[in-house]
Amino acid sequence: MKNNDWKDRLGVMYSTNPDFAYEKGETEEEETLPKEKQLLRILLDKRNRGGKVVTLITGFRGKDEDLMALGKLLKVKCGVGGSAKDGEILVQGDLRQKILDILLKEGYTKSRII
């Protein structure tokens, strides 16, 4: 029996072709690069944060689970809050040098402060 769930077809024009396959827009996650090949950039960000300062780690390439794990490691080691999503990790406060030291110790050798 065919799956005729209308929610899977939102935004798709009607097709009279009985063999037509609807694209659901799911994207495949790319594999996580090894630690030594990750080009992580550490920078200070104050924009759109209500005057608060955050350390922003960008350039992570890989799965969301690995990004979340790295974000959690950095937040726990620094003892602060933050978030990890869309290939970026936010850590509350100006902790650029401490984060760079942690990343180098963990094997992310191409990390640098911008």
C-alpha positions in Angstrom: 0.0 0.0 0.0 1.3 3.5 -0.9 2.1 6.0 1.8 -0.4 8.8 1.1 0.3 11.1 4.0 -0.5 14.6 2.8 2.0 16.2 5.2 4.8 14.7 3.2 3.6 16.5 0.1 3.1 20.1 1.4 4.2 22.6 -1.2 4.2 20.1 -4.1 2.0 20.5 -7.1 -0.4 17.8 -8.0 1.0 15.0 -10.3 -1.1 12.7 -12.5 1.8 10.3 -12.9 1.1 7.2 -10.7 4.9 6.5 -10.4 5.8 10.0 -9.3 7.9 10.0 -6.1 7.6 13.0 -3.9 10.9 14.5 -2.6 10.7 15.1 1.1 13.7 17.4 1.3 15.7 15.4 3.7 19.4 16.1 3.5 22.1 13.6 4.4 24.5 14.7 7.1 28.2 14.6 6.2 30.7 12.5 8.0 32.6 14.1 10.8 36.2 15.1 9.8 39.0 13.8 12.0 40.0 16.1 14.8 43.3 17.0 13.3 41.6 18.1 10.0 38.9 20.3 11.6 39.6 24.0 10.9 38.0 25.6 14.0 38.0 29.4 14.4 37.5 31.0 17.8 36.2 34.5 18.0 34.5 37.0 20.3 31.0 38.0 19.4 28.9 40.8 21.0 26.3 41.4 18.2 22.6 40.9 18.9 23.3 39.5 22.4 22.0 42.4 24.5 25.5 43.6 25.5 26.6 40.1 26.6 29.9 38.7 25.3 30.1 35.1 23.9 33.0 33.1 22.5 32.0 31.6 19.1 33.6 28.5 17.7 32.9 28.1 14.0 34.0 25.8 11.2 33.0 22.5 12.6 32.3 19.9 9.8 30.4 16.8 10.7 27.3 15.3 12.4 25.2 17.2 14.9 25.8 14.6 17.6 29.5 15.2 17.4 29.0 19.0 17.5 26.8 18.7 20.6 29.4 16.5 22.3 32.2 19.0 21.6 30.0 21.8 22.8 29.2 20.0 26.0 32.9 19.2 26.6 33.8 22.9 26.2 31.0 24.1 28.4 31.8 21.6 31.2 35.6 22.3 31.1 34.9 26.1 31.2 32.1 25.8 33.7 29.8 28.1 31.8 26.6 27.8 29.7 26.2 28.0 25.9 24.7 26.2 22.9 25.7 24.2 19.9 23.8 24.3 16.6 24.2 25.0 12.9 27.9 24.2 12.9 28.7 26.7 15.6 29.3 26.5 19.3 28.5 29.4 21.6 30.2 29.6 25.0 29.2 32.4 27.4 31.9 34.9 28.3 35.3 35.8 26.8 37.1 32.4 27.1 39.0 32.4 23.8 42.5 31.4 25.2 41.1 28.7 27.5 39.0 27.2 24.7 42.0 27.2 22.4 44.0 25.4 25.1 41.3 22.8 25.5 40.9 22.2 21.8 44.6 21.8 21.3 44.7 19.3 24.2 41.8 17.3 22.7 43.6 17.0 19.3 42.1 19.8 17.3 45.5 21.1 16.1 44.3 23.5 13.4 42.3 25.6 15.8 43.1 29.3 16.0 41.9 32.6 17.5 40.7 35.2 15.1 
